[in-house]
Amino acid sequence: MNILVVIIAIIAIILLLTGGFVSSLQFLLWVGVALLIIALIVFLLRFITGRNRV
C-alpha cells in the first residue's frame, strides 16, 4: 500500500509539471492536485493510525 501512495504522488507531480508547462492541457493541473491530495490523505491516515500493513 505504501508503494501505491508513492506511485500516486509521483504521477501527481508529473501531471502538475505537465499541466503547468502546457497551457492547452490545463486540466492536468487539477488532476495532479487531486491525486496529490489523495496521496497526502492516505499517507496521513496511515501515519496517524499507525497501521503498518504491506
C-alpha positions in Angstrom: 0.0 0.0 0.0 2.9 2.4 0.7 4.3 1.8 -2.7 0.9 2.7 -4.2 1.0 6.1 -2.3 4.5 6.8 -3.7 3.4 6.0 -7.3 0.3 8.2 -7.0 2.5 11.0 -5.6 4.9 10.7 -8.5 2.2 10.7 -11.1 0.6 13.7 -9.4 3.9 15.6 -9.6 4.4 14.7 -13.2 0.9 15.8 -14.1 1.4 19.1 -12.1 4.5 19.9 -14.1 2.9 18.9 -17.4 -0.2 21.0 -16.7 1.9 23.9 -15.7 4.1 23.9 -18.8 1.4 23.2 -21.4 -1.4 25.7 -21.3 -3.6 23.6 -23.6 -3.5 20.8 -21.1 -4.6 22.9 -18.1 -7.0 20.2 -16.8 -3.9 18.0 -15.9 -3.0 20.6 -13.3 -6.3 19.9 -11.5 -5.9 16.1 -11.9 -2.4 16.4 -10.4 -3.7 18.5 -7.5 -6.5 15.9 -6.8 -4.1 13.0 -6.9 -1.6 14.7 -4.6 -4.3 15.5 -2.1 -5.5 11.9 -2.2 -1.9 10.6 -1.7 -1.4 13.0 1.2 -4.7 12.0 2.9 -3.8 8.3 2.6 -0.3 8.9 4.0 -1.6 10.9 6.9 -4.3 8.3 7.7 -1.6 5.5 7.7 0.7 7.7 9.8 -1.9 8.7 12.4 -3.5 5.2 12.8 -0.1 3.5 13.0 -1.0 0.6 10.7 2.0 -1.0 9.0 0.4 -3.4 6.6 2.3 -4.3 3.5 
